[in-house]
Amino acid sequence: MQESGEMYLETILVLSREKRDVRAIDVGQKMGYSKPSVSRALARLRADGFLSVDGGGFIRLTDKGSAIAEKIYERHHVLSELLTRIGVDPETATEDACRIEHVISDESFAAIKRSIGK
């Protein structure tokens, strides 16, 4: 899966924790993307089995989509925490974690988690 797909899944996960029902417009607003861009991305994720959209337009992650979203979400928080602990200001740590979370290997991430007691 490409980074952009992971970002969409993570955003849907975060939104679903904030509010019960998530629609494409919510995703677009949170990510700062246009409606056509969001529609194309969600259609692709839906076709690949990562999410479903019901008759009311409400988006739900499938088990497959949820697994990826949870993985990326965990990486984001652990990496942000690590960077903050070593002195990076929280805003920069969050931005950097957002980029790193998509490219770090499972092995390196596991080692980071162990090193900070997670």
C-alpha atoms as a printed R data frame, in Angstrom:
    type eleno elety resid chain resno       x      y      z
1   ATOM     1    CA   MET     A     1   0.000  0.000  0.000
2   ATOM     2    CA   GLN     A     2   1.189  3.485 -0.817
3   ATOM     3    CA   GLU     A     3   1.704  6.208  1.770
4   ATOM     4    CA   SER     A     4  -1.358  8.156  0.613
5   ATOM     5    CA   GLY     A     5  -3.629  5.154  1.162
6   ATOM     6    CA   GLU     A     6  -2.183  4.668  4.644
7   ATOM     7    CA   MET     A     7  -2.822  8.334  5.406
8   ATOM     8    CA   TYR     A     8  -6.463  8.025  4.376
9   ATOM     9    CA   LEU     A     9  -6.964  4.905  6.492
10  ATOM    10    CA   GLU     A    10  -5.311  6.508  9.519
11  ATOM    11    CA   THR     A    11  -7.445  9.634  9.087
12  ATOM    12    CA   ILE     A    12 -10.637  7.565  8.907
13  ATOM    13    CA   LEU     A    13  -9.578  5.719 12.074
14  ATOM    14    CA   VAL     A    14  -8.923  8.984 13.933
15  ATOM    15    CA   LEU     A    15 -12.211 10.506 12.752
16  ATOM    16    CA   SER     A    16 -14.154  7.385 13.749
17  ATOM    17    CA   ARG     A    17 -12.742  7.727 17.267
18  ATOM    18    CA   GLU     A    18 -13.852 11.363 17.388
19  ATOM    19    CA   LYS     A    19 -17.318 10.862 15.951
20  ATOM    20    CA   ARG     A    20 -19.568  7.913 15.256
21  ATOM    21    CA   ASP     A    21 -20.247  8.557 11.582
22  ATOM    22    CA   VAL     A    22 -17.535  9.476  9.091
23  ATOM    23    CA   ARG     A    23 -18.243 10.759  5.592
24  ATOM    24    CA   ALA     A    24 -16.000 11.675  2.688
25  ATOM    25    CA   ILE     A    25 -16.448 15.374  3.442
26  ATOM    26    CA   ASP     A    26 -15.045 14.825  6.948
27  ATOM    27    CA   VAL     A    27 -11.997 13.072  5.515
28  ATOM    28    CA   GLY     A    28 -11.428 15.874  3.013
29  ATOM    29    CA   GLN     A    29 -11.695 18.561  5.671
30  ATOM    30    CA   LYS     A    30  -9.333 16.763  8.054
31  ATOM    31    CA   MET     A    31  -6.732 16.128  5.352
32  ATOM    32    CA   GLY     A    32  -7.204 19.404  3.462
33  ATOM    33    CA   TYR     A    33  -7.965 17.647  0.168
34  ATOM    34    CA   SER     A    34 -10.561 18.429 -2.488
35  ATOM    35    CA   LYS     A    35 -13.746 16.407 -2.822
36  ATOM    36    CA   PRO     A    36 -12.701 14.864 -6.184
37  ATOM    37    CA   SER     A    37  -9.331 13.759 -4.751
38  ATOM    38    CA   VAL     A    38 -10.994 12.200 -1.720
39  ATOM    39    CA   SER     A    39 -13.621 10.489 -3.865
40  ATOM    40    CA   ARG     A    40 -10.977  8.897 -6.106
41  ATOM    41    CA   ALA     A    41  -8.886  7.723 -3.158
42  ATOM    42    CA   LEU     A    42 -11.861  6.313 -1.251
43  ATOM    43    CA   ALA     A    43 -13.106  4.510 -4.365
44  ATOM    44    CA   ARG     A    44  -9.696  2.883 -4.771
45  ATOM    45    CA   LEU     A    45  -9.543  1.884 -1.084
46  ATOM    46    CA   ARG     A    46 -13.061  0.518 -1.298
47  ATOM    47    CA   ALA     A    47 -12.258 -1.504 -4.427
48  ATOM    48    CA   ASP     A    48  -9.199 -2.941 -2.676
49  ATOM    49    CA   GLY     A    49 -11.303 -4.013  0.308
50  ATOM    50    CA   PHE     A    50  -9.941 -1.578  2.897
51  ATOM    51    CA   LEU     A    51 -13.225  0.187  3.600
52  ATOM    52    CA   SER     A    52 -16.926  0.105  2.919
53  ATOM    53    CA   VAL     A    53 -19.420  2.882  2.328
54  ATOM    54    CA   ASP     A    54 -23.060  2.328  3.252
55  ATOM    55    CA   GLY     A    55 -26.153  3.763  1.568
56  ATOM    56    CA   GLY     A    56 -25.964  6.879  3.741
57  ATOM    57    CA   GLY     A    57 -22.397  7.602  2.651
58  ATOM    58    CA   PHE     A    58 -20.897  6.552  5.977
59  ATOM    59    CA   ILE     A    59 -17.396  5.114  5.775
60  ATOM    60    CA   ARG     A    60 -16.329  2.080  7.785
61  ATOM    61    CA   LEU     A    61 -12.928  0.419  7.813
62  ATOM    62    CA   THR     A    62 -12.937 -3.281  7.039
63  ATOM    63    CA   ASP     A    63 -10.823 -5.606  9.194
64  ATOM    64    CA   LYS     A    64  -8.111 -5.344  6.545
65  ATOM    65    CA   GLY     A    65  -8.258 -1.535  6.523
66  ATOM    66    CA   SER     A    66  -8.456 -1.306 10.284
67  ATOM    67    CA   ALA     A    67  -5.315 -3.434 10.708
68  ATOM    68    CA   ILE     A    68  -3.294 -1.063  8.529
69  ATOM    69    CA   ALA     A    69  -4.787  2.058 10.111
70  ATOM    70    CA   GLU     A    70  -4.039  0.802 13.644
71  ATOM    71    CA   LYS     A    71  -0.465 -0.055 12.654
72  ATOM    72    CA   ILE     A    72   0.164  3.407 11.208
73  ATOM    73    CA   TYR     A    73  -1.587  5.117 14.127
74  ATOM    74    CA   GLU     A    74   0.585  3.244 16.635
75  ATOM    75    CA   ARG     A    75   3.733  4.111 14.709
76  ATOM    76    CA   HIS     A    76   2.738  7.753 14.640
77  ATOM    77    CA   HIS     A    77   2.266  7.941 18.402
78  ATOM    78    CA   VAL     A    78   5.363  5.961 19.350
79  ATOM    79    CA   LEU     A    79   7.596  7.898 16.964
80  ATOM    80    CA   SER     A    80   6.156 11.234 18.118
81  ATOM    81    CA   GLU     A    81   6.814 10.236 21.721
82  ATOM    82    CA   LEU     A    82  10.381  9.170 20.970
83  ATOM    83    CA   LEU     A    83  11.180 12.380 19.117
84  ATOM    84    CA   THR     A    84   9.656 14.492 21.877
85  ATOM    85    CA   ARG     A    85  11.632 12.586 24.533
86  ATOM    86    CA   ILE     A    86  14.898 13.357 22.776
87  ATOM    87    CA   GLY     A    87  14.147 17.064 22.662
88  ATOM    88    CA   VAL     A    88  12.288 17.693 19.417
89  ATOM    89    CA   ASP     A    89   9.489 20.214 19.873
90  ATOM    90    CA   PRO     A    90   6.063 18.482 19.817
91  ATOM    91    CA   GLU     A    91   4.832 20.063 16.584
92  ATOM    92    CA   THR     A    92   7.974 19.100 14.670
93  ATOM    93    CA   ALA     A    93   7.948 15.639 16.268
94  ATOM    94    CA   THR     A    94   4.390 15.063 15.052
95  ATOM    95    CA   GLU     A    95   5.213 16.232 11.518
96  ATOM    96    CA   ASP     A    96   8.367 14.113 11.317
97  ATOM    97    CA   ALA     A    97   6.629 11.051 12.783
98  ATOM    98    CA   CYS     A    98   3.981 11.396 10.084
99  ATOM    99    CA   ARG     A    99   6.640 11.008  7.406
100 ATOM   100    CA   ILE     A   100   8.717  8.327  9.135
101 ATOM   101    CA   GLU     A   101   5.741  6.090 10.034
102 ATOM   102    CA   HIS     A   102   5.286  5.093  6.392
103 ATOM   103    CA   VAL     A   103   8.842  4.030  5.623
104 ATOM   104    CA   ILE     A   104  10.264  2.544  8.809
105 ATOM   105    CA   SER     A   105  10.744 -1.230  8.800
106 ATOM   106    CA   ASP     A   106   8.877 -3.473 11.223
107 ATOM   107    CA   GLU     A   107  12.228 -4.500 12.712
108 ATOM   108    CA   SER     A   108  13.352 -0.931 13.395
109 ATOM   109    CA   PHE     A   109   9.978  0.043 14.775
110 ATOM   110    CA   ALA     A   110   9.958 -2.945 17.144
111 ATOM   111    CA   ALA     A   111  13.431 -1.958 18.365
112 ATOM   112    CA   ILE     A   112  12.268  1.621 18.983
113 ATOM   113    CA   LYS     A   113   9.257  0.378 20.930
114 ATOM   114    CA   ARG     A   114  11.502 -1.826 23.092
115 ATOM   115    CA   SER     A   115  13.921  1.036 23.708
116 ATOM   116    CA   ILE     A   116  11.211  3.284 25.125
117 ATOM   117    CA   GLY     A   117   9.396  0.544 27.020
118 ATOM   118    CA   LYS     A   118   6.333  0.178 24.820
